[in-house]
Amino acid sequence: MLFSRHAVPGIMIVLCALFFIPRHLTAAEIAGDYISIRKEGTGKITLVLNKPDAQGKKESGWAQSLNTIVHDGLDFTKIFTLISPPLNVKESGDQKNSVINFGALNSIGAEIYAGGTVSKKSGMINLDVEVFETASAKPLMKKTYTGKEEQLRSMGHAFCEDLIELLTGKKSVFGSRIVFVSNKTGFKEIYECDFDGQGLEQLTSTRSISLTPTLSPDGHYLAYTDFTSGRPALYIKNLSDKKTSAASKSGVSIAPGWRNNSEVATTLSFEGNQNIYLVKPDGSLSRRVTNNRGIDVSPTFSPDGSKMAFVSSRNGSPQIFIQDIQSGEARRLTFSGRYNTQPSWSPAGDKIAYSTMQGRGEIDLFVINVDGSGLQQLTRNSGENEHPSWSPNGEMIVFSSNRQGKKKLFIMNSSGENQRRLLQGEGEEMQPSWSLFRK
């Protein structure tokens, strides 16, 4: 089964909801265990994905689609080395009674094998999957995914997510979304796409300038800066009923960042200085967070919401500070670099990614521990790299770069490896924000 190396172009399927039903968990899954195939930092997992067995024309078509979806999804993560199954991977011509040839798998260096079948039962598509460790022939997972034809992408990604968690003990990016700004229509509007660039959808149609989008942790609200009124103002859109609220204060309002599902931070100027305030989803003011003569912008919060990183000019050039929300005490985080902006707090709470203007005008991305140690440069010699945003599992970062001319979205591992373009659309793409929400 599952999912040979050779894939054919598939049809993009945009899903509104998930209806697949996983079942038949292994004892290891029930116990909450995972299989440590690779220690962190020692390399990729070598995996054979065999195309699902199927009988019937429709079933074979679904199997091929799932083959492509799963192969592309796992390849996207860069966790695996995917190799084609040997011709003699099954030792019997009888599909129901065939035996896996683990000797053949071991001879090509496979560590994990995944196989299964696709069938139709009671009007639903069933994907039955089995996963084995090849060296011991030990079964690691047996599971069934059920859904409709338009849900093949979700079924395949559900298997990918389960497989990654089984083998690494970590969550994956499957089901997460990225919001960003694009001018493909001639106006700067906000769009969203799936983690891999598929399922593109336009979220605003203001025919004006919409900037700095960010989704609430539960995915219900979109906060962004909009210039429809002639000045930058905070707008909060309920994605369920499509109703939009605006910040109730005069003056400018820019660069929002969600603290939790009920509060979003933004810079307001109605009291004179540009300080950071907390605003409720209905646009009403909750409370003031910073009180400084300098300009405070770009709030991002620790996972528990107790601390906020932000950019301030209080000491001269823009630098990143961390403030305790309860006490109000702030400390400077960055000292290397004369112009540090656009902080993004990691989901694990231990690191902050940000952009820095270099001496020759390049803009590069860095990551630093929240205690100020462990400074690491992620991009170099590649033009302007801006607006880093962490994936929900902290394993990847999305950002914008003009390394190929126009600004486009790129992704990379959190270590800076495997930098590659996310979308192939028209126009420029900028200011991405990777949502913690999963479909």
N, C-alpha and C positions, 0 to 999 in steps of 0.2 A: 504494500500500500504506500502509504501516504507518501505521495507527493515526491515524485522523482525530480531529478535535477533539471530535466528537459521540460520547459514550460511553454505554453502557447499563449498569445495575447488573449486576455479575457475582457469581459464587459464590465465596466464600472457599475457597481450596484450601490446606490445610496439608500441607507436604511433609516427608517424613522424610529424604530424600536427593536428590542431584542426579544425573540420568542423561542430561541433554542432552549432545550431542556437537557442539561448534562446529568448523567446518572451512571451507576455502576462504578463507584469509586473504589480504589484499592485500599487495603488496610493501612498502608503507609500514608495515604492521603487523609484518611479518617483520623489517624493519630497526629496529623500535622507535621509529619516528617518530610524531609526532602533528600534527594540523592545528591551528594557532593561529588560530582564527576570531576570538576576542575577547581582547584584552589584559586582564589582571586589573584589575578595578575599572571597566571601561568599559561594562558593561551585559550584557544577556542575548543568547543566540544565538537568532536567529529561525529557527524550524524548522517545516517542513511534514511532518506524519506522515500518510501516506495509508493508509487501511485496506487490509489485505492482500487481494489478489485470491484468489478461491477458487472451485472448481467442486464442486457437491454440497452437500446440506443440512448434513451433519456438518462438512464443511470450512468452510462459511460460518459456522457457529456457533463453531468454533475461531478463525476469523479475527476475529470480533466480540469474543470473549473476550480474545484477544491485543491487539486494538485498545485495549480498556479498560485492561488491565494495563499496557501500555507507556505510554499517555497519562498514566495516574495516577502511574506511577513517575517519569516524567520531570518531570511537574508538581511532584511532591513535592520535587525537588531545588532548584527555583527557579533553575535555570541557564538555562532556555529560555523564550522566548516562543513558545507553540504556536499556530499559526494553521491554519485549515481549508484544505484544498487547493482551488484553483479548479476549476470544473466541467470545464474543458477541459485538465486536467493531463495527460491522455493524449490523443494526437492520432489514435489508431486504435481502432476498436471491437474489433479482434482482440486478445484478451488476451495471446496469445503474442508477437505482433509489434507491440504498441503502442509508441509513442515518447513519451518524456517531453517535455512542452512547457515548456522552461526559460524561454522568453519570458514565458509566463503566470506562472510562479513568481517571476521577477524583478519582474514588474509589481506583485505584492502584497508585495514586500519580503522574500521568503524568502531566506535565506542557505544553508540546508541542506535537502535533500529526502531522505526515506527512504521506500522502497517495496519491495514484494516479493509473495510468494505463499505460500499455505498448501496443503499437499497431504499425502496419506497414502501412504507407501511401506513395504512389508514390515512392515505392522502398526504403524508408528511415524508420528508427526506430524512433518512437515518444515516449518520456517519459513525460507524463503529470503529474504534481505534484501540490498538494495542501497542505498548511501548516496552522495549526490552533493553537491558544492558547486555551487550554482545559477549563480553568475556566470560560471564557466568551463565548466560542464557536466562537470567533472572527477569521475570516480568515486573515492570515498574508501575504500569498504569493500564487500566482497561476501562474505557468510558464510551458512552454513546452521546452524540449531539444530534438534536432533532430540530428541524425547522422547515420553512417553506422555501421555494426556489429563490425568491428574492432575498433570502437571508443566508445564502451560501457564504458570503463574505464574513458575516458575524459568526457563523458556525466554524469556519476555518480559523478565524482569529481567536475564538474561544479555546480551540485546541492549542494554538500557539501559546496563549497566555498560561494555560494549565501546564504545558510542557516546560516552559521556562521556570515557572514557580516550582515545579517538581524537581528540576535539575539544579537550580541555583538557590532556591529558598527566597527569591525576590520577586516582587511584582514586576509587570512589564508595562509597556506603553500602549498596548492594544486597548482600543475603546476610548482613548483620550483625544482631545481636540486642540487645535491651535487657531487662535484668532490673530488677525493681522490687518494691516492697511495696504491697499493696492489702488493705483490710479489707472487701471486698465480701461475704465469707462471714460477717462478724461477728468474725473473727479476723484478725490481721495475718499474712498468708501471702505467700510470694514467688512471683512470676509472671515469665514472659518473653513477649516478643512480637517480631515482625519489626521492622525499622527503621521501618516505616510504620504500626505499630500492629496489623497483621494477624497471624494465627496465634497468638492468645493461648493460653498454656498455664500451668497451675498447677504449680509445682515443689515446694512443700512443703505438707503437710497435718498440721501439728503441733497445730492447734487451740489454739495458745498465742500467743506473740509472736515473730515472726521479722523481723529488721531488717538493714539495710546489706548487701544482697547484692552480690556481684561475681564475675564469671566469670574463670577463668584465661585467659591469652592464647590458648591452644589450644582453649578451650571445653570441656575435659574435666571441670573441677572448678568447683563453686559453693561459695564461702565466704560465710558469713553469721553473724550473731549471733542466738542463740536463747535463750529464757527458759524452756524446758520444765523444766529442772532447778531452777528457782526463782531463778537468778541469770543474768546475761548471760554466755554462753559461746560460744566460737568453734566452729562446725561446718563441716566440709568434706565436700561430697557429690560422689561420683563419678557423673557423669551417665550414664556407660555402664552400670555395673552397679548403680546406685542405692544403693550402700553409703555410709554416712555415718560419718565419724570426728569425734571431739571433741578439742579442745585438752587435752593431758594434765596441765596445771597447774591448781592450785586458784585461787580468787579470781575476779575478773571478767575477761572477755575481750571486747573490743568493736572495732567498726569495722575490718574487714580490708581490705587492699589488696594485690594480687598484685605481686610483684617480677618474677617469671618463672613458668614452668610448674611449678617445683619448690619455690618458696618464697612464702608469703603472710605479710605483716606484719600484726600486730595488737597492740593494747594489752593487756598483762597486769599484774596487780597482786599476783602471788604472792610477790614480794619486798618488798612494802610500797608503794612509789610506783608510779604508773601510767606505765609506760614501754613503748616499742615493741620487740617481739621478732619474729624471723623464725621461722615454723613450717612444717614440711613437710606435704604433703598427707595424711599418715597421722596428723596431730595431734601428732607429737613436736616438741620444741623444737629449733631449729637454732642460734640465737644471739641475744644481746641487741644492739639497735641504739642505743638512747638510754639515757642514765644521768643523770637530772636529778631534782631535788627537785620540780619542777612536774609538771603532768599533760601527757603527750604522747599525742596521738590522731590519727586520720584520716590514715594514711600513703598517699602516692601517689608513683609512681616515674617517673623519666625513662625514655625508651624503651629505653636500654641498661642500665637497672638500677643505674647507678653512683651515682645521687643520689636522695635521698628528700625530698619536701616533706611537711610535717606541721604540725599545730596544737599549740602549746605555751603554757602559762600561766607559763613560767619568768620572764617579765618583768612579770607582772601579768595584764592582760586577755589573752584568747586572740589570738594572732597566728600568722602562717604563717612557718615557718623552712624552710631547705633545708640538708640535711646530706650530706656526702660519705660514702658507705658505707665505703670503705676506710680513710680517715683518721679518720673520726668528727667532723671539724670541721663546725660548724653556723653558719649566719649567718641573721639575721632578714631576711625578704623584705618584709613589709608594715609600713608605718608610718602609712598613712592609714586611718582607721577604728578604732573602739575595740573591735570584736568581729569578728574575721575567722576564718572556719572553712571546712570542707568543700573543701579544695583538690583540683583535678583537673589532672594534668599533660597537656599536649597531645601527640598522637602525633608531631608534628614536633619536640618537645622544646624549643621556644622560648618557650612561654607556660604560665601556670597560671591557671585559672579558679577562683573561690572566691566565697563568700557573705559579705556584710557587714551587720551590724545598723546601720541609720542612726539619726540623732539622734532622730527621732520614732517609732522602733520599727519602721519598715519594714525588710524584709530584701531586699537587692538583690544582683545578681550583677555581679562585676567580672572583668576579665582583666588580667594584668600579665606583662611579660616576665620571664624568669627572673633577669635582672640587676637587677630592680627598676624598670626604666624602662617607659614606655608604658602607664601605668595607664588603663584604659578602663571606663566603666560601661556594662553591657549592658541592665539593666532599670531602670525607674523608674516611680513612681506606680502601682504595680500590686500592692500587698499584699506578701505574703511569698513570696519567690522563693529556692529552696534547692536544694542538691545538684546542681550542674552536673556534667555528664559529657560528654566529647568523643566525637564520632563517630570511627570508625577512620581516616577520611581527614582529620580535623581541620577539616572545612568546616561542621559543625553542632554544636550543643550541646543535649542534653536536660536538662530540669530540672523541678522540681515548683513549682507556684504555686497560691495560693488566691485569685487575682484574680477568679474567678467564684463564690466561696463556699467549696466544699470543695477540698481539695488535689487537683490533677490534674496529669498529665504534659503538658508543653509542649516544643516544639522551636523552635529559631531558628538562623539563620546564625551563624557564629562572630563576626560583627560586631555581633550584636544585632538584625539585621533579620529580617523575616518570622516574628515570634513567633506561634505557633498551637498549638492543642491537638492532642495526639497520639491519645488514645483517647476513646471516648464511652461507657465502661462505668459501672457503678454503684460506689458507695463512694468512698473516697479512694485516691489513688495518690501514692506518695512514694518518695524515696531511689532514683532511677533510676541505673543504671550501664550505659553503652553498651559492649558487648563489642568487643574487637579481633578476635575470631574471626569468620570468615565461613563460611557453610555450603558 
